[in-house]
Amino acid sequence: MKAPAMKIISKGPFKCGTAAAFFALKSHVAKALPCWVSVLPVSKYEWKFENQAQGAPQKKVADEAGYEALLDAVKEKHLHENIVVWLFTPTPKKVEEV
């Protein structure tokens, strides 16, 4: 039996600089969705650069360490080109489900 296809909904864009803290990223995401920061499924955040191949693996950014790895990759790549990062997240729970 095949799993149902995942429905993708695009939100944003938003800008978040490399000097921003992890909480700032979560705040930007919450504002773009819109939802409360407290209901974001942060542990399931994944990202990839916009210009990566379609099948390129997405990388986890589920915590401070993952966010720091994302920032390091962005800073390294930014030396050579302007970049866009796609952030993937499941739909947040509704406040009453928490």
C-alpha positions in Angstrom: 0.0 0.0 0.0 1.4 3.4 -1.0 1.6 6.2 1.5 -0.6 9.2 0.6 1.2 12.0 -1.2 2.4 14.8 1.0 0.6 18.0 0.3 3.0 20.9 -0.1 2.0 24.4 0.7 4.4 27.3 0.1 4.6 30.2 2.6 7.0 33.1 2.9 9.5 34.2 1.8 11.1 35.8 4.8 14.6 37.1 5.5 16.7 35.9 8.4 20.3 37.0 8.6 23.2 34.8 9.7 23.6 36.8 12.9 20.0 35.9 14.0 19.5 33.5 16.9 17.6 30.2 16.5 14.6 31.8 18.2 14.5 34.5 15.6 14.3 31.9 12.9 11.4 30.2 14.7 9.7 33.6 15.1 10.0 34.3 11.3 8.5 30.8 10.5 5.6 31.3 12.9 4.8 34.7 11.4 4.9 33.3 7.9 2.6 30.3 8.6 0.9 32.0 10.7 0.9 30.2 14.1 2.3 30.4 17.6 6.0 29.6 18.1 5.0 27.1 20.8 3.2 24.9 18.3 5.9 24.8 15.6 7.2 21.2 14.9 10.8 22.4 15.2 12.2 18.9 15.7 11.1 18.1 12.1 12.6 21.1 10.4 14.6 20.3 7.3 16.4 22.6 4.8 18.3 22.7 1.5 19.7 25.3 -0.8 17.4 26.5 -3.6 19.8 25.5 -6.4 20.4 21.9 -5.2 19.2 19.0 -7.4 15.6 18.0 -7.0 16.5 14.7 -5.3 19.2 16.2 -3.0 18.7 15.2 0.6 17.3 17.7 3.0 19.3 18.4 6.2 17.9 18.6 9.7 17.8 21.9 11.6 15.8 20.6 14.6 17.8 22.3 17.3 20.5 24.9 18.1 23.3 22.6 16.7 21.4 22.0 13.5 20.8 25.7 13.1 24.5 26.4 13.7 25.3 23.9 10.9 22.9 25.6 8.6 24.5 29.0 9.4 28.0 27.6 8.7 26.8 26.2 5.3 25.2 29.5 4.4 28.3 31.5 5.4 30.5 29.2 3.3 28.3 29.2 0.3 27.7 33.0 0.5 31.4 33.7 -0.2 30.7 32.6 -3.8 27.1 33.5 -4.5 23.8 34.9 -3.3 21.8 32.1 -1.8 18.3 31.1 -0.9 17.5 28.4 1.6 14.2 26.4 1.5 12.9 25.4 4.9 10.5 22.4 5.1 8.3 21.7 8.0 5.1 19.7 8.7 1.9 21.7 9.4 2.0 23.0 13.0 -0.6 21.7 15.4 -3.5 23.9 16.3 -3.3 25.6 19.7 -6.2 23.5 21.0 -4.4 20.2 20.0 -1.4 21.0 22.2 
